[in-house]
Amino acid sequence: MIPLLILGLLKEKPASYGYELLSDMEANYFQYFVKFTKGSFYYNLQQLEEKGMIQKVLIEQGLDEKEKNRYTLTELGDKEFERRFVQYGSKNEPITFPFYTPMLFVDQVSTEEMEQLLKKQIQQTQEKIHLIELALTSPDQLRPNFVKMMENSKRHHEVNLEWFQEQLTDYKQ
């Protein structure tokens, strides 16, 4: 997914520096939907360049510029963006939430252990909801579709939170 983000951002902002793209990803909270690090970002940027999907463009550099490499899409990169857009946009995979797997074996652990796991899930989910609410405090500065995605994500977390709390109540009885 990181290549799709890079290609899409370069379609929006041709001749961007790598750090500008990464900053844009961070400023727009893309990490809520795609896990990435600075290292994975630059690795993917390099791979896209090596595959001929993006290329460096020469632009006169100012004294205060952090990077000298600006990038733009190639024709191949534009086609790759379209391919990945359809590929990822067409997927509808089952929800794979790591917590679900241990739930299959709750009868194999103590009630106390299960209660601790549920409390941990409740805490983490409350933190996620709080972070999403913080991100949504300035919706006019975010992409309109991203605001909708974040609102939807928040609703999913709220449903999970309610379910975790119900499970905890059941285990305490």
N, CA and C of each residue as an Amber inpcrd file, in Angstrom:
protein
   519
   0.8040000  -1.2020000   0.0000000   0.0000000   0.0000000   0.0000000
   0.8480000   1.2680000   0.0000000   2.0430000   1.1970000   0.5610000
   2.8950000   2.3850000   0.5970000   3.1820000   2.8920000  -0.8200000
   3.4760000   2.0030000  -1.7780000   3.6800000   2.5030000  -3.1380000
   2.4610000   3.2450000  -3.6880000   1.2550000   2.7580000  -3.3880000
   0.0490000   3.4470000  -3.8460000  -0.0140000   4.8560000  -3.2470000
   0.3190000   4.9840000  -1.9680000   0.3040000   6.3080000  -1.3410000
   1.3120000   7.2450000  -1.9980000   2.5160000   6.7450000  -2.2300000
   3.5580000   7.5780000  -2.8500000   3.1370000   7.9930000  -4.2560000
   2.6720000   7.0360000  -5.0340000   2.2630000   7.3360000  -6.4140000
   1.0910000   8.3190000  -6.4290000   0.1320000   8.1070000  -5.5380000
  -1.0220000   9.0050000  -5.4820000  -0.6370000  10.4170000  -5.0800000
   0.2540000  10.5240000  -4.1030000   0.6980000  11.8550000  -3.6900000
   1.4750000  12.5580000  -4.8040000   2.2680000  11.7940000  -5.5510000
   3.0000000  12.4020000  -6.6650000   2.0670000  12.8060000  -7.8030000
   0.9380000  12.1150000  -7.9510000  -0.0600000  12.5570000  -8.9370000
  -0.6390000  13.9040000  -8.5080000  -0.8500000  14.0570000  -7.1970000
  -1.4080000  15.3040000  -6.6730000  -0.3830000  16.4270000  -6.6770000
   0.8490000  16.0950000  -6.3180000   1.8930000  17.1060000  -6.1590000
   3.1580000  16.6770000  -6.8910000   3.1690000  16.8040000  -8.2150000
   4.3760000  16.4290000  -8.9630000   5.5820000  17.2560000  -8.5110000
   6.7360000  16.6810000  -8.6610000   8.0110000  17.3260000  -8.3220000
   8.1300000  17.6100000  -6.8330000   7.6660000  16.6700000  -6.0130000
   7.7910000  16.7960000  -4.5580000   9.0710000  16.1450000  -4.0800000
   9.5730000  16.6660000  -2.9800000  10.6860000  16.0250000  -2.2980000
  10.1490000  14.8090000  -1.5530000  11.0110000  13.8430000  -1.3180000
  10.6090000  12.6710000  -0.5480000  10.1040000  13.0460000   0.8310000
  10.8320000  13.9460000   1.5080000  10.4070000  14.3170000   2.8650000
   9.0630000  15.0480000   2.8420000   8.7410000  15.7450000   1.7350000
   7.4290000  16.3980000   1.6220000   6.3130000  15.3480000   1.5560000
   6.5670000  14.2930000   0.7930000   5.5710000  13.2220000   0.6810000
   5.3670000  12.5410000   2.0310000   6.4690000  12.2270000   2.7050000
   6.3890000  11.5830000   4.0090000   5.6730000  12.4960000   5.0120000
   6.0030000  13.7640000   5.0030000   5.3480000  14.7180000   5.9040000
   3.8600000  14.8110000   5.6160000   3.5040000  14.7710000   4.3520000
   2.0930000  14.8150000   3.9620000   1.3630000  13.5690000   4.4740000
   2.0140000  12.4150000   4.3570000   1.4150000  11.1780000   4.8620000
   1.1890000  11.2700000   6.3660000   2.1550000  11.8020000   7.0840000
   2.0400000  11.9250000   8.5380000   1.0080000  12.9820000   8.9180000
   1.0350000  14.1260000   8.2370000   0.1070000  15.2140000   8.5520000
  -1.3440000  14.8320000   8.2770000  -1.5370000  13.9290000   7.3420000
  -2.8900000  13.4960000   6.9970000  -3.2790000  12.1900000   7.6720000
  -2.4790000  11.7710000   8.6580000  -2.7950000  10.6010000   9.4880000
  -2.9410000   9.3080000   8.6850000  -2.1690000   9.1550000   7.6050000
  -2.2560000   7.9280000   6.8050000  -1.8920000   6.6970000   7.6270000
  -1.1480000   6.8890000   8.7190000  -0.7390000   5.7570000   9.5460000
  -1.9390000   5.0720000  10.1940000  -3.1180000   5.6800000  10.1850000
  -4.3060000   5.0220000  10.7200000  -4.7760000   3.8960000   9.8040000
  -4.3480000   3.9410000   8.5420000  -4.8070000   2.9460000   7.5840000
  -3.6940000   2.1010000   6.9940000  -2.4880000   2.6150000   7.0080000
  -1.3440000   1.8990000   6.4620000  -0.1770000   2.0590000   7.4300000
   0.3940000   0.9370000   7.8340000   1.5530000   1.0200000   8.7150000
   2.7780000   1.3710000   7.8700000   3.4900000   2.4070000   8.2970000
   4.7230000   2.7740000   7.6070000   5.6580000   3.4510000   8.5920000
   6.9190000   3.3630000   8.2790000   7.9510000   4.0600000   9.0290000
   8.7230000   4.9240000   8.0440000   9.5750000   5.7490000   8.5550000
  10.4260000   6.5510000   7.6760000  11.2480000   5.6260000   6.7740000
  11.7790000   4.5500000   7.3770000  12.5850000   3.6010000   6.6120000
  11.7910000   2.8980000   5.5320000  10.5840000   2.4350000   5.8620000
   9.7760000   1.7290000   4.8560000   9.3370000   2.6850000   3.7590000
   9.0980000   3.9490000   4.1320000   8.7300000   4.9390000   3.1250000
   9.8660000   5.1280000   2.1210000  11.0750000   5.3970000   2.6240000
  12.2060000   5.6490000   1.7220000  12.5980000   4.3920000   0.9410000
  12.4330000   3.2400000   1.5370000  12.6820000   1.9900000   0.8110000
  11.7390000   1.8900000  -0.3810000  10.4620000   2.1460000  -0.1650000
   9.4850000   2.0740000  -1.2550000   9.7240000   3.1500000  -2.2960000
  10.1370000   4.3280000  -1.8600000  10.4580000   5.3970000  -2.8020000
  11.6030000   4.9490000  -3.7170000  12.6220000   4.3480000  -3.1250000
  13.7720000   3.8510000  -3.8930000  13.3490000   2.7410000  -4.8590000
  12.5120000   1.8260000  -4.3890000  12.0470000   0.7260000  -5.2450000
  11.2420000   1.2570000  -6.4330000  10.3980000   2.2350000  -6.1950000
   9.6150000   2.8150000  -7.2890000  10.5260000   3.4790000  -8.3140000
  11.5810000   4.1130000  -7.8340000  12.5300000   4.7340000  -8.7590000
  13.2870000   3.6640000  -9.5490000  13.7560000   2.6310000  -8.8650000
  14.4920000   1.5610000  -9.5440000  13.6290000   0.8420000 -10.5820000
  12.3450000   0.7630000 -10.3580000  11.4260000   0.0930000 -11.2870000
  10.9510000   1.0300000 -12.3940000  11.4130000   2.2760000 -12.3630000
  11.0800000   3.2200000 -13.4190000   9.6870000   3.8170000 -13.2990000
   9.1070000   3.7750000 -12.1190000   7.7610000   4.3110000 -11.9330000
   7.7670000   5.7740000 -11.5060000   8.8730000   6.1800000 -10.9080000
   9.0820000   7.5900000 -10.5990000  10.4930000   7.9420000 -11.0460000
  10.7210000   9.2150000 -11.2210000  12.0670000   9.6430000 -11.5940000
  12.3850000  10.9540000 -10.9000000  13.6760000  11.1570000 -10.7170000
  14.1470000  12.4080000 -10.1320000  14.0420000  13.4910000 -11.1960000
  13.6810000  14.6720000 -10.7460000  13.6500000  15.8050000 -11.6620000
  14.6140000  16.8530000 -11.1510000  15.2690000  17.5190000 -12.0530000
  16.2420000  18.5500000 -11.6810000  15.5370000  19.8900000 -11.5660000
  15.6300000  20.4400000 -10.3820000  15.0720000  21.7660000 -10.1190000
  16.1480000  22.5080000  -9.3360000  16.3350000  23.7680000  -9.6820000
  17.3630000  24.5360000  -8.9690000  17.0890000  24.5090000  -7.4770000
  18.1140000  24.2260000  -6.7210000  18.0100000  24.0260000  -5.2730000
  18.3740000  25.2950000  -4.5190000  17.5270000  25.6540000  -3.5400000
  17.8150000  26.7880000  -2.6710000  18.7370000  26.3690000  -1.5460000
  19.2690000  27.3200000  -0.8290000  20.2040000  27.0350000   0.2460000
  19.5590000  26.3230000   1.4280000  18.2810000  26.5830000   1.6670000
  17.6210000  26.0140000   2.8450000  16.9290000  24.6810000   2.5660000
  17.1140000  24.1220000   1.4070000  16.4380000  22.8830000   1.0430000
  17.1350000  21.6880000   1.6720000  16.3210000  20.7820000   2.2660000
  16.8600000  19.6330000   2.9880000  17.2850000  18.5010000   2.0550000
  16.6110000  18.3650000   0.9550000  16.8650000  17.2650000   0.0330000
  17.0810000  17.8320000  -1.3530000  17.8340000  17.1480000  -2.1530000
  18.0360000  17.6480000  -3.5110000  17.1990000  16.8870000  -4.5330000
  16.5560000  15.8120000  -4.0940000  15.8210000  14.9810000  -5.0360000
  14.3210000  15.2410000  -4.9970000  13.8310000  15.7570000  -6.0920000
  12.3920000  15.8820000  -6.2890000  11.9910000  14.7380000  -7.2120000
  10.7660000  14.2760000  -7.0450000  10.3140000  13.1350000  -7.8270000
   9.0370000  13.4620000  -8.5790000   8.8910000  12.7740000  -9.6940000
   7.6790000  12.8810000 -10.4850000   7.3380000  11.5010000 -11.0250000
   6.0670000  11.3160000 -11.3650000   5.6430000  10.0340000 -11.9290000
   6.1170000   9.8950000 -13.3640000   6.4200000   8.6840000 -13.7360000
   6.6600000   8.3750000 -15.1430000   5.3470000   7.8370000 -15.7110000
   5.3190000   7.5930000 -16.9920000   4.1230000   6.9960000 -17.6000000
   3.8510000   5.6300000 -16.9740000   4.9110000   4.8620000 -16.7490000
   4.7780000   3.5580000 -16.0990000   4.2170000   3.7130000 -14.6820000
   4.6710000   4.7280000 -13.9580000   4.1840000   4.9880000 -12.6150000
   2.7170000   5.3710000 -12.5920000   2.3050000   6.1340000 -13.5900000
   0.8990000   6.5100000 -13.6900000   0.0290000   5.2680000 -13.9210000
   0.4980000   4.3800000 -14.7750000  -0.2350000   3.1240000 -15.0160000
  -0.2460000   2.2480000 -13.7620000   0.8640000   2.2280000 -13.0350000
   0.9470000   1.4410000 -11.8040000  -0.0020000   2.0020000 -10.7470000
  -0.1030000   3.3250000 -10.6770000  -1.0600000   3.9190000  -9.7450000
  -2.4680000   3.4320000 -10.0690000  -2.8470000   3.4970000 -11.3320000
  -4.1940000   3.0630000 -11.7420000  -4.4090000   1.5910000 -11.4020000
  -3.4090000   0.7580000 -11.6560000  -3.5230000  -0.6790000 -11.3720000
  -3.7120000  -0.9260000  -9.8810000  -2.8770000  -0.2920000  -9.0750000
  -2.9730000  -0.4900000  -7.6210000  -4.2600000   0.1130000  -7.0510000
  -4.6970000   1.2250000  -7.6070000  -5.9400000   1.8430000  -7.1610000
  -7.1000000   0.8600000  -7.3200000  -7.1810000   0.2430000  -8.4900000
  -8.2400000  -0.7440000  -8.7440000  -8.0220000  -1.9920000  -7.8910000
  -6.7790000  -2.4480000  -7.8040000  -6.4690000  -3.6580000  -7.0290000
  -6.9130000  -3.5030000  -5.5770000  -6.4710000  -2.4500000  -4.9110000
  -6.8070000  -2.2740000  -3.5020000  -8.2530000  -1.8150000  -3.3140000
  -8.7350000  -1.0230000  -4.2460000 -10.1110000  -0.5440000  -4.1460000
 -11.1390000  -1.6340000  -4.3550000 -10.7530000  -2.7180000  -5.0160000
 -11.6710000  -3.8220000  -5.2860000 -11.6900000  -4.8670000  -4.1910000
 -10.7420000  -4.8000000  -3.2640000 -10.6460000  -5.8210000  -2.2150000
 -11.6920000  -5.6050000  -1.1340000 -12.2090000  -6.6960000  -0.6570000
 -13.0860000  -6.6730000   0.5080000 -12.7700000  -7.9390000   1.2800000
 -11.7600000  -7.8360000   2.1190000 -11.2660000  -9.0080000   2.8270000
 -11.9480000  -9.1460000   4.1820000 -11.9120000 -10.3570000   4.7360000
 -12.4760000 -10.5370000   6.0740000 -11.7260000  -9.6900000   7.0910000
 -12.4250000  -9.2980000   8.1300000 -11.7890000  -8.5380000   9.2040000
 -10.8610000  -9.4770000   9.9510000  -9.6140000  -9.1170000   9.9980000
  -8.6370000  -9.9380000  10.7160000  -8.1080000  -9.1140000  11.8680000
  -8.7250000  -9.2740000  12.9920000  -8.3600000  -8.5670000  14.1970000
  -7.6280000  -9.5760000  15.0690000  -6.3550000  -9.3450000  15.3870000
  -5.5700000 -10.3480000  16.1200000  -6.2390000 -10.8650000  17.3870000
  -7.0100000 -10.0340000  18.0510000  -7.6510000 -10.4400000  19.3010000
  -8.6600000 -11.5740000  19.0780000  -9.2210000 -11.6630000  17.8920000
 -10.2310000 -12.6970000  17.6250000  -9.6710000 -14.1090000  17.7620000
  -8.4380000 -14.3210000  17.3740000  -7.8640000 -15.6670000  17.4350000
  -7.7780000 -16.1870000  18.8640000  -7.2340000 -15.4310000  19.8150000
  -7.2460000 -15.9280000  21.1990000  -8.6640000 -16.1650000  21.7320000
  -9.6340000 -15.3920000  21.2210000 -11.0120000 -15.5660000  21.6870000
 -11.5420000 -16.9700000  21.3860000 -10.9500000 -17.6430000  20.4170000
 -11.3700000 -19.0120000  20.0890000 -11.0350000 -19.9810000  21.2140000
 -10.0960000 -19.5960000  22.0750000  -9.5980000 -20.5100000  23.1040000
  -9.7880000 -19.9630000  24.5160000 -10.8150000 -19.1730000  24.7270000
 -11.0140000 -18.5670000  26.0480000 -11.2490000 -19.6070000  27.1360000
 -11.7450000 -20.7570000  26.7440000 -11.9880000 -21.7950000  27.7430000
 -10.6940000 -22.4800000  28.1850000  -9.5830000 -22.1060000  27.5980000
  -8.2890000 -22.7060000  27.9370000  -7.4510000 -21.8230000  28.8620000
  -7.9820000 -20.6550000  29.2250000  -7.2380000 -19.7480000  30.1070000
  -8.1080000 -19.3950000  31.3060000  -7.4710000 -18.8590000  32.3240000
  -8.2080000 -18.4940000  33.5390000  -9.0800000 -17.2650000  33.2820000
 -10.1010000 -17.1330000  34.0820000 -10.9870000 -15.9760000  34.0020000
 -10.1960000 -14.6950000  34.2310000  -9.2720000 -14.7190000  35.1640000
  -8.4610000 -13.5440000  35.4730000  -7.6180000 -13.1210000  34.2660000
  -7.0550000 -14.1160000  33.6050000  -6.2310000 -13.8370000  32.4220000
  -7.0900000 -13.1930000  31.3220000  -8.2720000 -13.7310000  31.1340000
  -9.1720000 -13.1940000  30.1150000  -9.6210000 -11.7810000  30.4800000
  -9.9050000 -11.5620000  31.7420000 -10.2950000 -10.2260000  32.1780000
  -9.1790000  -9.2220000  31.9180000  -7.9320000  -9.6100000  32.1800000
  -6.8030000  -8.7210000  31.9440000  -6.6730000  -8.3810000  30.4550000
  -6.8400000  -9.3810000  29.6080000  -6.7640000  -9.1330000  28.1620000
  -7.8690000  -8.1820000  27.7180000  -9.0660000  -8.3940000  28.2170000
 -10.1880000  -7.5310000  27.8420000  -9.9660000  -6.0990000  28.3370000
  -9.4580000  -5.9500000  29.5430000  -9.1600000  -4.6120000  30.0670000
  -8.1140000  -3.9120000  29.2020000  -7.1380000  -4.6820000  28.7580000
  -6.0970000  -4.1240000  27.8860000  -6.7040000  -3.6880000  26.5450000
  -7.5850000  -4.5180000  25.9870000  -8.2460000  -4.1670000  24.7310000
  -9.1160000  -2.9190000  24.9070000  -9.8130000  -2.8330000  26.0230000
 -10.6560000  -1.6650000  26.2910000  -9.7930000  -0.4080000  26.3490000
  -8.6930000  -0.4770000  27.0750000  -7.7970000   0.6800000  27.1970000
  -7.2400000   1.0900000  25.8290000  -6.7530000   0.1240000  25.0650000
  -6.1680000   0.4330000  23.7530000  -7.2170000   1.0030000  22.8000000
  -8.4220000   0.4780000  22.8660000  -9.4860000   0.9570000  21.9880000
  -9.9060000   2.3700000  22.3750000  -9.9780000   2.6400000  23.6570000
 -10.2920000   4.0020000  24.1120000  -9.2150000   4.9730000  23.6440000
  -7.9660000   4.5490000  23.6640000  -6.8680000   5.3960000  23.1850000
  -6.9980000   5.6620000  21.6860000  -7.3540000   4.6360000  20.9260000
  -7.5300000   4.8160000  19.4780000  -8.6620000   5.8010000  19.1940000
  -9.7630000   5.6530000  19.9100000 -10.8900000   6.5690000  19.7170000
 -10.4590000   7.9980000  20.0440000  -9.7120000   8.1550000  21.1190000
  -9.2320000   9.4850000  21.5060000  -8.3300000  10.0830000  20.4200000
  -7.4190000   9.2860000  19.8690000  -6.5270000   9.7800000  18.8140000
  -7.3020000  10.1840000  17.5610000  -8.3120000   9.3980000  17.2330000
  -9.1370000   9.7400000  16.0680000  -9.8810000  11.0450000  16.3310000
 -10.4200000  11.1930000  17.5240000 -11.1170000  12.4350000  17.8710000
 -10.1650000  13.6280000  17.7750000  -8.9210000  13.4520000  18.2090000
  -7.9330000  14.5360000  18.0830000  -7.6790000  14.8750000  16.6200000
  -7.5620000  13.8480000  15.7990000  -7.3220000  14.0740000  14.3720000
  -8.4910000  14.8090000  13.7290000  -9.6810000  14.5710000  14.2320000
 -10.8800000  15.1790000  13.6440000 -11.2080000  16.5560000  14.2190000
 -10.3630000  17.0750000  15.0990000 -10.6430000  18.3960000  15.6730000
 -10.5350000  19.5050000  14.6310000  -9.7950000  19.2850000  13.5650000
  -9.6660000  20.2740000  12.4820000 -10.0150000  19.6190000  11.1480000
 -11.2700000  19.2000000  10.9700000 -11.6260000  18.4710000   9.7520000
 -11.4450000  19.2720000   8.4670000 -11.5070000  20.6040000   8.5560000
 -11.3320000  21.4330000   7.3660000  -9.9080000  21.3720000   6.8280000
  -8.9600000  20.8830000   7.6380000  -7.5770000  20.7680000   7.1950000
  -7.2600000  19.3760000   6.6490000  -8.2600000  18.4870000   6.6460000
  -8.0670000  17.1160000   6.1860000  -8.8030000  16.8870000   4.8760000
  -8.4200000  15.8680000   4.1810000  -9.1020000  15.4990000   2.9520000
 -10.5290000  15.0670000   3.3000000 -11.5260000  15.5050000   2.5230000
 -12.9230000  15.1670000   2.8450000 -13.1720000  13.6610000   2.9710000
 -12.6360000  12.8670000   2.0670000 -12.8430000  11.4160000   2.1680000
 -12.1270000  10.8400000   3.3740000 -11.0140000  11.4400000   3.7600000
 -10.2970000  10.9590000   4.9360000 -11.1380000  11.1970000   6.1850000
 -11.8080000  12.3260000   6.2610000 -12.6750000  12.6100000   7.4120000
 -13.7510000  11.5370000   7.5000000 -14.3450000  11.1890000   6.3670000
 -15.3700000  10.1350000   6.3520000 -14.7830000   8.8000000   6.7990000
 -13.5800000   8.4860000   6.3390000 -12.9310000   7.2290000   6.7240000
 -12.6430000   7.2150000   8.2190000 -12.1760000   8.3340000   8.7530000
 -11.8670000   8.4000000  10.1790000 -13.1360000   8.2770000  11.0220000
 -14.2040000   8.9050000  10.5750000 -15.4770000   8.7950000  11.2960000
 -15.9600000   7.3480000  11.2860000 -15.8080000   6.6880000  10.1600000
 -16.1880000   5.2820000  10.0620000 -15.3060000   4.4090000  10.9510000
 -14.0140000   4.6790000  10.9470000 -13.0810000   3.9360000  11.7970000
 -13.4410000   4.1300000  13.2720000 -13.7840000   5.3420000  13.6380000
 -14.1720000   5.6200000  15.0190000 -15.4000000   4.7970000  15.3990000
 -16.3820000   4.7280000  14.5040000 -17.5830000   3.9300000  14.7890000
 -17.2340000   2.4630000  14.9710000 -16.3120000   1.9470000  14.1680000
 -15.8760000   0.5500000  14.3210000 -15.2390000   0.3310000  15.6950000
 -14.3790000   1.2630000  16.0930000 -13.7360000   1.1440000  17.3990000
 -14.7620000   1.2380000  18.5260000 -15.7540000   2.0850000  18.3510000
 -16.7980000   2.1980000  19.3780000 -17.5900000   0.9020000  19.5120000
 -17.8640000   0.2520000  18.3800000 -18.5530000  -1.0430000  18.4150000
 -17.6790000  -2.0750000  19.1190000 -16.3940000  -2.0940000  18.7890000
 -15.4690000  -3.0130000  19.4610000 -15.4210000  -2.7380000  20.9600000
 -15.3450000  -1.4690000  21.3150000 -15.2920000  -1.0990000  22.7270000
 -16.5210000  -1.6230000  23.4690000 -17.6780000  -1.4460000  22.8830000
 -18.9110000  -1.9450000  23.4960000 -18.8590000  -3.4690000  23.6530000
 -18.3610000  -4.1560000  22.6250000 -18.2680000  -5.6130000  22.6700000
 -17.2920000  -6.0740000  23.7510000 -16.1270000  -5.4040000  23.8250000
 -15.1530000  -5.7540000  24.8620000 -15.7520000  -5.5690000  26.2560000
 -16.4720000  -4.4830000  26.4340000 -17.0790000  -4.2180000  27.7430000
 -18.1360000  -5.2770000  28.0810000 -18.9040000  -5.7030000  27.0900000
 -19.8860000  -6.7760000  27.3110000 -19.1790000  -8.0770000  27.6890000
 -18.0900000  -8.3740000  26.9840000 -17.3360000  -9.5980000  27.2800000
 -16.7710000  -9.5520000  28.6930000 -16.2610000  -8.4020000  29.0940000
 -15.7110000  -8.2580000  30.4350000 -16.7870000  -8.4670000  31.4890000
 -17.9540000  -7.9050000  31.2510000 -19.0700000  -8.1030000  32.1760000
 -19.4170000  -9.5830000  32.2880000 -19.4300000 -10.2870000  31.1400000
 -19.7320000 -11.7290000  31.1410000 -18.6960000 -12.5210000  31.9400000
 -17.4250000 -12.1480000  31.8220000 -16.3700000 -12.8880000  32.5360000
 -16.3680000 -12.6200000  34.0300000 -16.8700000 -11.4770000  34.4150000
 -16.9050000 -11.1330000  35.8340000 -18.0520000 -11.8580000  36.5540000
 -19.0010000 -12.3560000  35.7900000 -20.1470000 -13.0370000  36.4060000
 -19.8780000 -14.4850000  36.7100000
